[in-house]
Amino acid sequence: MNIYDKANELAKSLRESQEVADIKSAMKLIDLDLDSKRMLDEFRAQQNAMQQRMMSGDMPSQEEMGQMEKQFENLSLNLNIRRLFDAERRLSVIIQDVNKIITDSLQDLYGPSIQG
């Protein structure tokens, strides 16, 4: 059994999943609506900037976090953006579950110290 073949098979299954299809579908609808696309692009740029800051140890203030949460809530009022966010969340859950399955399968290598 080649582990890379299995990984590629898993990647193919993810690409063919309903969640990925839903993300692509939502993105197509968002791309047709210039206001939605602009709002989403601005939010993603701010989100990426905040994540970069956090990775460098610069934690955002409660006010900044609140502003991002409020912006997320406002974007979620847009049906197509909400569909995108929901599909992304479902795909994220799948990826987390797969990661846990893999990690749990290796737990006996390190003993009970790593808990999933």
N, C-alpha and C positions, 0 to 999 in steps of 0.2 A: 504494500500500500504506500503510494507516494503522497506525502503530506501536502506538497505543493499542488498536486492534482486535486486533492480534496478542498484546499483553500480556493483554488480557481473555480471549482464546482460551487462552493458556497457563494463566492462573489457573483457568479452567473445567476444563482438563485435569488440573491438580493436584487440584482439589476432587473430581474423579471418579476419581482414581487409587486403586489397590489399597492404597497406603500410608495414604491418608486414611481409606479404608473400614476398614482394620485399626485405626487410631487410634480411630475412633468406636466400633467394636465393643469394643475393650479398655476404653474409658472407660465404656461402658454396664455391662460386667461389674464394673468397679471400683466404680461408683456403687451397685451392688446389695450390695456388701460394705462395711459401715460401717468396719470396722477397716482394710481396704485403702485406702479413700478417705481416712480420717483420716491414715494414715501417708504417703500420697502428698501430700496437701495440706500436711502439716507439712514434708516434704522440699522441696517446691516453694517454700514460703515461705522456708525457710532458704537455698535456692539463689538465689532472687531477692534476698534481703538481701545475700548474699555478692557477687553480681554488681553490685549497687548500690554496695557498698563499693569493689569493684575499679574501677568506672568513676570513682569519686571519688578514686582514687589510693591507697586504703587496702588494701594487699595482705594477704590472710589469712595466718596463720602456717602452717607445715608441719603442725602439729598439727590446726588447723582443716580444712585440706585433707584430711588423713588421715581425720578424723571424717566428712567429707562422702562420701569414697570408701567408707568402711566402711558408712555408711548406705545408699549406692547399692547396694552389694553385697547388703546384707540385704534391701532392697526387691526386688531382682532375684530373690530366692528365691521371691517370690510370682509364680505363673504369669501371672496377668492383668497385673500391673505389668510383668513382664518382656516380655510381648507388646507392651504400650504402649511401653516404652523401645525395643524392637527396631523397631517401626513408625516411631517418631519419628526414630530414627537413619537408617532407610532414606529417609524423606522429607527429612531434612537433607542426605543425600548427593545426592539429586536436585536440591535447591535449590542446593547448592554447584556441582554440575556445570553447571546452567543458568547460574549466575553466571559460571563460568569460560568457557563458550561465548560469552556476551555480551562479557565483558572481552577475550577473545582476538580477537574480531571487530573490536575497536577498537584493537588493539595498534599497527597501522601508523600511527595518528594521532600516537602519542607516541614511536615508535621502539622500539628493542629494550630500553629501560630497564625496562619493566614486564613481568615474566615471571610466568606463571601456574603 
